[in-house]
Amino acid sequence: MISIMFFGECMLETHNDDHFHFGGDTLNTALYLARTTKRDDVTVYYATALGTDHLSDKLLQCWQEEELDTSYVSQLADKDVGSYSIQTDKNGERRFIYDRQNSAARFYMREQYTPFSLALIHKNVDYFYLSGISLAILSNTDRVKLFALLTTFKNKGGIIIFDNNYREVLWQDEEALGCYQQIMQIANLVFLTDEDEYALYGGSTIESIFARTDQWQIPEVVIKQGADPCIIKTNNKQSIVDSMSLEKGKIVDTCAAGDAFSAGYLSKRLRGESEEISAQFAHKLAGEVIQHSGAIIPKSKMFYLVS
């Protein structure tokens, strides 16, 4: 049995309808991974904080129905769930508007010796997944705590997976650069969106990205390039895997495309498939997700993707 813990923030997604929508980069990946793997093969934990209101309770219920293990979800009485709205242009590209100042997830690390911290200290899971947004929502003090836990986790044989998901609006001054460099030095597998890398470090070539990852000796690097092929580099080889070809009219919303890609890749990779087969499935999953509105598409649209 393989176990993986995702850490981050889930928010309510506001739409002009009466349905209950939610999303968040690491949550999207965790949920899509849970949907595309059998519970007997992979246990998917989600670690975050929610409030104690009815919306938080509803989120928790939804995650449990999706077979996410919520053992590491905290509920804070004085906090709530953040929210966001999405404005999508005619090409399916989106812009986010956030309301997250009192989001409980931002305060997840404020207590010590929680089940979360003990799980990392004692390596109670095999893999730990976080993103640039996971780091951005934390205070400097809480990031120090998290990096200490992750260092212990890795020293005990834990595998750290990082998705760069850089959002400039969430960072102050030069905080982001130092945090990204710190996590990249301990990560075993990284998902890097090319445009996010260029925004953070400058440059405009794949070679400049690999120069950094080679310096940090990251064993497995996956570069996502939207509709263009992804590029995978391991210690032994480099592979290029084409994305799915979709007619423009079928692309409804690119929200969560990258998150779904990461889920698809891990769905195969964690169970021993090659990088190429994993990337092919990742493109297939992402290609389905962008044909629907919102971060989380109906489960009924994914029945053929479960393996």
Sine and cosine of phi, psi and omega as CSV:
sin_phi,cos_phi,sin_psi,cos_psi,sin_omega,cos_omega
0.00,0.00,0.79,-0.62,0.03,-1.00
-0.99,-0.12,0.63,-0.77,0.04,-1.00
-0.78,-0.62,0.66,-0.75,0.00,-1.00
-0.66,-0.75,0.71,-0.70,0.04,-1.00
-0.93,-0.36,0.77,-0.64,0.09,-1.00
-0.97,-0.25,0.65,-0.76,0.03,-1.00
-0.82,-0.57,0.70,-0.71,0.05,-1.00
0.21,-0.98,-0.47,-0.88,-0.10,-1.00
-0.79,-0.61,0.74,-0.68,0.15,-0.99
-0.94,-0.33,0.62,-0.79,-0.03,-1.00
-0.78,-0.63,0.36,-0.93,0.10,-1.00
-0.98,0.21,0.67,-0.74,-0.04,-1.00
-0.96,-0.28,0.90,-0.44,-0.09,-1.00
-1.00,0.06,0.76,-0.65,0.03,-1.00
-0.74,-0.67,0.25,-0.97,0.07,-1.00
-1.00,0.03,0.80,0.60,0.07,-1.00
-0.50,-0.87,-0.03,-1.00,-0.07,-1.00
-0.99,-0.13,0.12,0.99,-0.04,-1.00
-0.99,0.12,0.36,-0.93,-0.01,-1.00
-1.00,-0.08,0.92,-0.39,-0.04,-1.00
-0.89,-0.46,0.58,-0.82,0.06,-1.00
-0.48,-0.87,0.27,-0.96,0.01,-1.00
-0.03,-1.00,0.17,-0.98,-0.02,-1.00
0.20,-0.98,0.61,-0.79,-0.22,-0.97
-0.81,0.58,-0.80,0.61,-0.04,-1.00
-0.95,0.30,-0.54,0.84,0.06,-1.00
-0.90,0.43,-0.69,0.72,0.03,-1.00
-0.84,0.54,-0.72,0.69,-0.02,-1.00
-0.90,0.43,-0.70,0.72,0.01,-1.00
-0.87,0.49,-0.71,0.71,-0.04,-1.00
-0.92,0.40,-0.71,0.71,0.01,-1.00
-0.92,0.39,-0.53,0.85,0.08,-1.00
-0.91,0.40,-0.70,0.72,0.01,-1.00
-0.88,0.48,-0.61,0.79,0.00,-1.00
-0.94,0.34,-0.48,0.88,-0.11,-0.99
-0.98,-0.22,0.15,0.99,0.07,-1.00
-0.74,-0.68,0.40,-0.91,0.05,-1.00
-1.00,0.10,0.62,-0.78,-0.04,-1.00
-0.85,0.52,-0.49,0.87,0.01,-1.00
-0.95,0.32,-0.33,0.95,-0.02,-1.00
-1.00,-0.05,-0.71,0.70,-0.12,-0.99
-0.68,-0.73,0.79,-0.62,0.15,-0.99
-0.99,-0.13,0.83,-0.56,-0.04,-1.00
-0.94,-0.34,0.91,-0.41,0.05,-1.00
-0.99,-0.15,0.57,-0.82,0.16,-0.99
-0.86,-0.52,0.81,-0.59,-0.02,-1.00
-0.93,-0.37,0.85,-0.53,0.02,-1.00
-0.22,-0.97,-0.03,-1.00,0.12,-0.99
-0.83,-0.55,0.59,-0.80,0.07,-1.00
-0.82,-0.58,0.08,-1.00,0.12,-0.99
-1.00,0.07,-0.27,-0.96,0.03,-1.00
-0.90,-0.43,0.21,0.98,-0.02,-1.00
-0.99,0.13,0.07,-1.00,-0.09,-1.00
-0.93,0.37,-0.50,0.87,0.03,-1.00
-0.93,0.37,-0.63,0.78,0.06,-1.00
-0.90,0.44,-0.68,0.74,0.03,-1.00
-0.89,0.46,-0.61,0.79,0.01,-1.00
-0.92,0.39,-0.64,0.77,0.07,-1.00
-0.86,0.51,-0.74,0.67,-0.02,-1.00
-0.85,0.52,-0.68,0.73,0.02,-1.00
-0.89,0.45,-0.68,0.74,0.02,-1.00
-0.87,0.49,-0.70,0.72,-0.02,-1.00
-0.90,0.44,-0.66,0.75,0.01,-1.00
-0.91,0.41,-0.59,0.81,0.06,-1.00
-0.92,0.40,-0.46,0.89,0.06,-1.00
-0.99,0.11,0.07,1.00,0.01,-1.00
0.93,0.38,0.48,0.88,0.22,-0.98
-0.99,0.14,0.67,-0.74,0.07,-1.00
-0.99,0.12,0.86,-0.51,-0.10,-0.99
-0.97,-0.24,0.41,0.91,-0.02,-1.00
-0.86,0.52,-0.44,0.90,-0.07,-1.00
-0.96,-0.29,0.39,0.92,0.09,-1.00
-1.00,-0.07,0.82,-0.58,0.08,-1.00
-0.99,-0.17,0.45,-0.89,0.09,-1.00
-0.83,-0.56,0.86,-0.50,-0.09,-1.00
-0.95,-0.30,0.84,-0.55,-0.12,-0.99
-0.91,0.42,-0.47,0.89,-0.09,-1.00
-0.99,-0.14,0.18,0.98,-0.03,-1.00
-0.79,-0.61,0.10,-0.99,0.01,-1.00
-0.62,-0.78,-0.19,-0.98,0.00,-1.00
-0.99,-0.14,0.75,-0.66,0.05,-1.00
-0.93,0.37,0.18,-0.98,0.01,-1.00
-0.63,-0.77,0.33,-0.95,0.06,-1.00
-0.50,-0.87,0.42,-0.91,0.13,-0.99
-0.86,-0.52,0.39,-0.92,-0.05,-1.00
-0.84,-0.55,0.76,-0.64,0.15,-0.99
-0.95,-0.31,0.85,-0.53,-0.08,-1.00
-0.92,-0.40,0.75,-0.66,0.00,-1.00
-1.00,0.06,-0.05,-1.00,-0.10,-1.00
-0.91,0.41,-0.30,0.96,0.02,-1.00
-0.99,-0.10,0.09,1.00,-0.02,-1.00
1.00,0.08,0.00,1.00,0.03,-1.00
-0.98,0.21,0.54,-0.84,-0.16,-0.99
-0.82,-0.57,0.38,-0.92,0.11,-0.99
-0.78,-0.63,0.70,-0.71,-0.10,-1.00
-0.97,-0.23,0.60,-0.80,0.12,-0.99
-0.83,-0.56,0.86,-0.51,-0.17,-0.99
-0.95,-0.32,0.48,-0.88,0.22,-0.98
-0.69,-0.72,1.00,-0.06,-0.16,-0.99
-0.69,-0.72,0.26,0.97,-0.08,-1.00
-0.88,0.48,-0.57,0.82,-0.02,-1.00
-0.97,-0.24,0.33,0.94,-0.03,-1.00
-0.90,0.45,0.79,-0.61,-0.05,-1.00
-0.86,0.51,-0.55,0.84,-0.05,-1.00
-0.86,0.51,-0.48,0.88,0.00,-1.00
-0.91,0.41,-0.30,0.95,-0.09,-1.00
-0.91,-0.41,0.29,0.96,-0.09,-1.00
-0.89,0.46,-0.54,0.84,-0.11,-0.99
-1.00,-0.03,0.14,0.99,-0.14,-0.99
-0.95,0.31,-0.35,0.94,0.03,-1.00
-0.97,-0.26,0.56,-0.83,0.00,-1.00
-0.99,-0.16,0.35,-0.94,0.07,-1.00
0.84,0.55,0.68,0.74,0.10,-0.99
-1.00,0.09,0.21,-0.98,0.11,-0.99
-0.81,0.58,-0.56,0.83,0.03,-1.00
-0.88,0.47,-0.80,0.60,-0.04,-1.00
-0.91,0.42,-0.63,0.78,0.00,-1.00
-0.92,0.39,-0.55,0.83,0.04,-1.00
-0.89,0.45,-0.62,0.78,0.03,-1.00
-0.97,0.25,-0.66,0.75,0.00,-1.00
-0.87,0.49,-0.65,0.76,-0.07,-1.00
-0.99,-0.15,0.11,0.99,-0.01,-1.00
0.76,0.65,0.87,0.50,0.03,-1.00
-0.99,0.12,-0.10,1.00,0.10,-0.99
-0.78,-0.63,0.32,-0.95,-0.03,-1.00
-1.00,0.08,-0.63,0.77,-0.10,-1.00
-0.79,-0.61,0.52,-0.86,0.08,-1.00
-0.75,-0.66,0.77,-0.64,-0.10,-1.00
-0.86,-0.52,0.77,-0.64,0.08,-1.00
-0.58,-0.81,0.16,-0.99,-0.05,-1.00
-0.74,-0.68,0.10,-1.00,0.10,-0.99
-0.87,0.49,-0.55,0.84,0.05,-1.00
-0.94,0.34,-0.60,0.80,0.07,-1.00
-0.83,0.56,-0.65,0.76,0.01,-1.00
-0.97,0.26,-0.62,0.78,-0.11,-0.99
-0.91,0.41,-0.52,0.85,-0.07,-1.00
-0.98,0.20,-0.21,0.98,-0.04,-1.00
-1.00,0.02,0.42,-0.91,0.14,-0.99
-0.96,0.28,0.26,-0.97,0.04,-1.00
-0.85,0.53,-0.66,0.75,0.00,-1.00
-0.88,0.47,-0.68,0.74,-0.03,-1.00
-0.95,0.31,-0.51,0.86,0.07,-1.00
-0.91,0.42,-0.64,0.77,0.04,-1.00
-0.86,0.51,-0.68,0.73,0.03,-1.00
-0.88,0.48,-0.71,0.71,-0.04,-1.00
-0.90,0.43,-0.70,0.72,0.00,-1.00
-0.89,0.45,-0.58,0.81,0.04,-1.00
-0.91,0.42,-0.67,0.74,0.03,-1.00
-0.90,0.43,-0.67,0.74,-0.02,-1.00
-0.92,0.38,-0.59,0.81,0.05,-1.00
-0.89,0.45,-0.70,0.72,0.06,-1.00
-0.88,0.47,-0.70,0.71,0.01,-1.00
-0.85,0.53,-0.73,0.68,-0.01,-1.00
-0.92,0.39,-0.64,0.77,0.00,-1.00
-0.88,0.48,-0.40,0.92,0.02,-1.00
-1.00,-0.07,0.15,0.99,0.06,-1.00
0.98,-0.19,0.07,1.00,0.03,-1.00
-0.94,0.33,0.50,-0.87,-0.02,-1.00
-0.96,-0.26,0.80,-0.60,-0.04,-1.00
-0.96,-0.28,0.79,-0.62,0.00,-1.00
-0.89,-0.45,0.76,-0.65,-0.07,-1.00
-0.78,-0.63,0.73,-0.69,0.11,-0.99
-0.93,-0.38,0.82,-0.58,-0.18,-0.98
-0.91,0.41,-0.61,0.79,0.07,-1.00
0.38,0.92,0.93,0.36,-0.06,-1.00
-1.00,0.06,0.82,-0.57,0.07,-1.00
-0.82,-0.57,0.97,-0.24,-0.11,-0.99
-0.83,0.56,-0.60,0.80,-0.08,-1.00
-0.89,0.46,-0.35,0.94,-0.04,-1.00
-1.00,0.05,-0.14,0.99,-0.11,-0.99
-0.92,-0.39,0.40,-0.92,0.07,-1.00
-0.89,-0.46,0.68,-0.74,0.09,-1.00
0.77,0.64,-0.78,-0.62,-0.07,-1.00
-0.98,-0.19,0.29,0.96,-0.04,-1.00
-0.84,0.55,-0.69,0.72,-0.12,-0.99
-0.85,0.52,-0.73,0.68,-0.09,-1.00
-0.84,0.54,-0.74,0.67,-0.01,-1.00
-0.90,0.44,-0.66,0.75,0.00,-1.00
-0.92,0.39,-0.68,0.74,0.02,-1.00
-0.90,0.44,-0.67,0.74,0.01,-1.00
-0.90,0.44,-0.59,0.80,-0.01,-1.00
-0.93,0.37,-0.70,0.72,-0.02,-1.00
-0.95,0.31,-0.56,0.83,0.00,-1.00
-0.91,0.41,-0.46,0.89,-0.02,-1.00
-0.96,0.27,-0.28,0.96,0.00,-1.00
-0.90,-0.45,-0.03,1.00,-0.04,-1.00
-0.98,0.22,0.56,-0.83,0.06,-1.00
-0.99,-0.12,-0.53,0.85,0.00,-1.00
-0.65,-0.76,0.77,-0.64,0.01,-1.00
-0.80,-0.60,0.65,-0.76,0.16,-0.99
-0.96,-0.27,0.88,-0.47,-0.07,-1.00
-0.86,-0.51,0.88,-0.48,0.14,-0.99
-0.99,0.17,0.79,-0.61,-0.14,-0.99
-0.84,0.55,-0.71,0.70,-0.04,-1.00
-0.90,0.43,-0.57,0.82,0.05,-1.00
-0.92,0.40,-0.62,0.78,0.03,-1.00
-0.90,0.44,-0.68,0.73,-0.01,-1.00
-0.92,0.40,-0.60,0.80,0.01,-1.00
-0.92,0.38,-0.56,0.83,-0.05,-1.00
-0.99,0.12,-0.71,0.70,-0.12,-0.99
-0.96,-0.26,-0.24,0.97,-0.16,-0.99
1.00,0.08,-0.05,-1.00,-0.04,-1.00
0.99,0.14,0.15,-0.99,-0.04,-1.00
-0.46,-0.89,0.44,0.90,-0.02,-1.00
-0.76,-0.65,0.50,-0.86,0.06,-1.00
-0.89,0.46,-0.56,0.83,-0.01,-1.00
-0.87,0.49,-0.59,0.81,0.00,-1.00
-0.93,0.38,-0.55,0.83,0.05,-1.00
-0.93,0.37,-0.72,0.69,-0.01,-1.00
-0.92,0.40,-0.48,0.88,0.05,-1.00
-0.87,0.49,-0.64,0.77,0.03,-1.00
-0.95,0.32,-0.73,0.69,-0.06,-1.00
-0.92,0.38,-0.52,0.86,0.09,-1.00
-0.91,0.41,-0.64,0.77,0.01,-1.00
-0.87,0.48,-0.62,0.79,-0.01,-1.00
-1.00,0.02,-0.03,1.00,0.06,-1.00
0.83,0.56,0.73,0.68,0.02,-1.00
-0.98,0.21,0.83,-0.55,-0.12,-0.99
-0.89,0.45,-0.55,0.84,-0.08,-1.00
-0.61,-0.79,0.86,-0.51,-0.05,-1.00
-0.83,-0.55,0.80,-0.59,0.04,-1.00
-0.87,-0.49,0.89,-0.46,0.00,-1.00
-0.98,-0.21,0.87,-0.49,0.03,-1.00
-1.00,-0.07,0.72,-0.69,-0.04,-1.00
-0.79,-0.61,0.62,0.79,0.01,-1.00
0.89,0.45,-0.82,-0.57,-0.02,-1.00
-0.97,0.24,-0.22,0.98,0.02,-1.00
-0.99,0.15,0.23,-0.97,0.00,-1.00
-0.86,0.50,0.51,-0.86,0.15,-0.99
-1.00,0.04,0.40,-0.92,-0.01,-1.00
-0.83,-0.56,0.77,-0.64,-0.05,-1.00
-0.87,-0.50,0.75,-0.67,0.03,-1.00
-0.78,-0.63,0.81,-0.58,0.11,-0.99
-0.89,-0.45,-0.08,-1.00,0.00,-1.00
-0.89,0.46,-0.41,0.91,-0.14,-0.99
-0.96,-0.29,-0.39,0.92,-0.13,-0.99
-0.34,-0.94,0.16,-0.99,0.09,-1.00
-0.77,-0.64,0.72,-0.69,-0.04,-1.00
-0.79,-0.61,0.52,-0.85,0.09,-1.00
-0.85,-0.52,0.81,-0.59,-0.06,-1.00
-0.82,-0.57,0.86,-0.52,-0.03,-1.00
-0.92,0.40,0.52,-0.86,0.08,-1.00
-1.00,0.09,0.10,-0.99,0.06,-1.00
-0.96,0.28,0.57,-0.82,0.05,-1.00
-0.99,-0.10,0.88,-0.48,-0.01,-1.00
-0.83,-0.56,0.61,-0.79,0.12,-0.99
-0.92,0.39,0.57,-0.82,-0.06,-1.00
-0.82,0.57,-0.60,0.80,-0.04,-1.00
-0.92,0.40,-0.31,0.95,0.00,-1.00
-1.00,0.07,-0.24,0.97,-0.02,-1.00
-1.00,0.10,0.94,-0.34,-0.07,-1.00
-0.99,-0.11,-0.69,0.72,-0.13,-0.99
-0.36,-0.93,0.88,-0.47,-0.01,-1.00
-1.00,0.09,0.04,1.00,0.07,-1.00
-0.83,0.56,0.77,-0.64,0.05,-1.00
0.96,0.27,0.14,0.99,0.03,-1.00
-0.87,0.49,-0.74,0.68,0.00,-1.00
-0.91,0.41,-0.60,0.80,0.03,-1.00
-0.91,0.42,-0.67,0.74,0.03,-1.00
-0.91,0.41,-0.63,0.78,0.05,-1.00
-0.84,0.54,-0.74,0.67,-0.01,-1.00
-0.87,0.50,-0.65,0.76,0.03,-1.00
-0.89,0.45,-0.71,0.71,0.00,-1.00
-0.89,0.46,-0.67,0.75,0.01,-1.00
-0.88,0.47,-0.73,0.68,-0.02,-1.00
-0.93,0.37,-0.54,0.84,0.01,-1.00
-0.82,0.58,-0.63,0.78,0.02,-1.00
-1.00,0.00,-0.68,0.74,-0.14,-0.99
-0.91,0.41,-0.64,0.76,-0.02,-1.00
-0.90,0.43,-0.36,0.93,-0.02,-1.00
-0.97,-0.23,0.32,0.95,0.19,-0.98
1.00,-0.06,0.09,1.00,0.04,-1.00
-0.96,0.28,0.32,-0.95,-0.01,-1.00
-0.94,0.33,0.25,-0.97,0.04,-1.00
-0.88,0.48,-0.64,0.77,-0.06,-1.00
-0.92,0.39,-0.73,0.68,0.02,-1.00
-0.90,0.44,-0.64,0.77,0.02,-1.00
-0.89,0.46,-0.67,0.74,-0.01,-1.00
-0.94,0.35,-0.60,0.80,0.04,-1.00
-0.88,0.48,-0.69,0.72,0.03,-1.00
-0.92,0.38,-0.60,0.80,0.03,-1.00
-0.87,0.49,-0.71,0.70,0.05,-1.00
-0.89,0.46,-0.63,0.78,-0.02,-1.00
-0.90,0.44,-0.70,0.71,0.01,-1.00
-0.91,0.41,-0.73,0.68,0.02,-1.00
-0.87,0.49,-0.62,0.78,0.01,-1.00
-0.89,0.45,-0.55,0.84,0.07,-1.00
-0.95,0.30,-0.68,0.73,-0.06,-1.00
-0.88,0.48,-0.64,0.76,-0.08,-1.00
-0.97,0.24,-0.04,1.00,0.08,-1.00
-1.00,-0.02,0.13,0.99,-0.01,-1.00
-0.71,-0.71,0.34,-0.94,0.00,-1.00
-1.00,0.07,0.61,-0.79,0.08,-1.00
1.00,-0.03,0.24,-0.97,-0.05,-1.00
-0.95,0.30,-0.61,0.79,-0.05,-1.00
-0.93,-0.38,0.92,-0.40,-0.04,-1.00
-1.00,0.05,0.30,-0.95,0.03,-1.00
-0.85,0.53,0.67,-0.74,-0.02,-1.00
-0.87,0.48,-0.51,0.86,-0.02,-1.00
-0.89,0.45,-0.37,0.93,0.00,-1.00
-0.99,0.14,-0.06,1.00,-0.12,-0.99
-0.89,-0.45,0.13,0.99,-0.14,-0.99
-0.83,0.55,-0.55,0.84,-0.06,-1.00
-0.99,0.16,-0.06,1.00,-0.04,-1.00
-0.98,-0.22,-0.01,1.00,-0.01,-1.00
-0.99,0.12,0.74,-0.67,-0.01,-1.00
-0.69,-0.72,0.00,0.00,0.00,0.00
